[in-house]
Amino acid sequence: MKEFLPFLAAGMILWSFISTCVLEGCTSLIAAESIIKQLPIPLFVHILRTIWRNTLILAHNIVIFPLVLLAVQKPLGLGALLSIPGFALLVLNLAWISLILSLLCARYRDLPQIIASVLQIAFYLTPIMWLPSLLPGRAGTYLLDLNPIYHLIQIVRAPLLGQDVSTVSWCVAGGMALFGWCIAIIIYGLYKRRIAYWL
């Protein structure tokens, strides 16, 4: 329980943040339809509003984590500060994911339901409710190393639990941010002028 309860608490809090950002990011442009048609505000502002709102909700939810650590008598070390750059990298990835999905969902209105179903499956495939150490070797390769969500959660959760973040997780998260933003900028540049007509 001393190992599992903090692991579960951090995982659930971060998963709630990630899934809500993605799902609300899908409909962020649709929800801002009236503003987009009336004011010449950059479209990315609506994505930032969604992420900022969910960051404030995360700040309220993260208060539970120190209480869990207190309950299991597990100290929070200085290594937990490494979760700050990890969180910044997580937000950077969520921003480009939300931007691409918001553009796609503005064009194809049934897509948010599909993404919600995919996220539900990803929840069970990602070590949030179960410990990664419970997996046998080959299954661990598929469910952990090839799971980008696991790496995004791990760069924030591991420092909070007093664990070292693997170099693979940092490289995957950084590579995703770099590659994802390149794709997002291209897609945004091609379709930003059509958004008002799609809405």
N, C-alpha and C positions, 0 to 999 in steps of 0.2 A: 504493500500500500504506500510506503514511503517513496517508492520509485514511480508507481503507476499513477497516483492521484495528481501530482504536479504535471506529469506528462499529459494526462487527460485534460486537465484544466487549461493548460497552455494551448494544446491542440484544438480544443473546442472553441476557445476564444479567437484564435487565429483563423480557423476554418470559417467561423461565422463572419469575420471581417472579409475574407477572400471571396466567399460565395455571395455575400450581399453586394460587394463592389462589382462583381461580374454581372450578377442578375440585374442590379439597378443600372449598371453601365449599358446594358442592352437597350434599356428603354429611356436612357437619359435624354436623347435628342427628341424622342417621341413626346416625352413629358414636357419638354421645353418648346413645343411646337409654336405656341402663341408668341413667345419671346423671340424665337428665331425669325418668324415672319414679320415682326414689327421693329426689332432693333438690330443694328449691324454689329452684334457682339460676336467675337470669334467662337466657333463651335466648340473648341476645346475647353472653353470656360465651363460649359455645362458638364463635361466629364470631370473637371477639377472640383466642381461643386459636389458631385456625387461622392468622390473619393474623400473630400474634406469632411462631409457629413458623416461618413462611415468611420473616419479616423476619430472623430469626436465620440462616436458611440463606442469605438474600441477603447478609448481612454477611460470611459466609464466602466467598461467590462473588465479591463485589466486589473482593476482594484481587487478583484476576487483572487487573483493569483498570489499576491503576498499573504493573504489570509490562509490560502491552502498550504503554502510553505510553512506558515506558523503552526497550522494544525498538525502537520506531519514532522515538525521540528527539523526542517531542512533550511540551512542558511542560504541567503542570496549573496553571492560573492561579487567582486568587482568585475569578474568576467562577463557578468550580465550586461555590461555596457556595450559589448560587441553586438548585442541585439539591435542597437540603434542603427548602425550602418546596414545591418541585415534588413531592418524594417524599411529603410530608405530604398534599398534595392527591390524589396517586395512591392512597394508603392510604385516605383518606376515601371515594374513589369505590369502591374495592374492597370496603370494609366494607358499603356499601348494596347493591352488586351481590350479594355473598355472602349477605347477609341475605335478600334476595328469593328468590334461587335456592335457598337452603336450605329455605325454606318451601315453594316449589313442588316441589322434589325429594322432600320428605318426603311430599307428597301423591301425586305422580306419579313412581314409582320408575324409569321408563325415561328420564326427562329428562336425567340426567347423560351418557348415551351420545350424545344429540343435541347437547348443549352441547359435548362433546369434539370432535365432528365440525365444529361451527361454528367452534370455536377453531382447528382445523387449517386451515380455509379462510381464516380471518382472518390466520393467520400468513403465508400467501403473499401476501395482499393488503396487508399492512402492511410498510413499508420497514424490514426488519430484516436480511435477507440481501442487499438491493439498495439502492442510494443513491437518494434522492428526485430528485436532479438528473438521473437517467437518463430520467425520464418526460417525454413531450411535454406541452404546455400543458393540453389538455383532459383527458387521462388523469390528470394531476396533480390537477386539480380534483376528480375523482371519488374517486381512491384516497387522497388526502391530506386535503383540506379536509373531505370528508364522512365520514372515517374517525375515529371517536372514539378508537380505540385508538392511532392515530398521535399524536394530541394528548396523550394520557396519557403515552406514552413520551417524547415530545419535550420535555415540561416538565422531565424528569429528565435525559435524555440530552444535550440541546443544551448546557446549562451545563458538563457534564463534558467535552465536546468543544471548549469554548471558543467556542461559537456563541451568538448571541442567540436567545432564545425569542420567537416572534411573539406579538403581543397576541391573535391569534385562538386560539392554543393555550391561553393562560391563561384566556380567556373561555369556551371550550368546556369545559375541565376544571372551572372554577368553576361554570358553569351546570349541568353534569352532576351535580356534587356537591349543589347546592342542590335541583334538581328531583328527583334520585334519592332524596335523603333524605326529601323530602316524600312521595313515593310509598311508600317503604319503611316510614315510620312509620304511614301509613294501613293498609297491608297487614298489618304486624305487629300493629297494634291490633285488626284484625278477626279474625285467625286464630291468635293466640298461644295461646289457650285450647284450640284443637283439636289442637295439635301432638302432645300426649301420646297422643291417640286415633289419630292417623294413624300413629304409630310402633308 
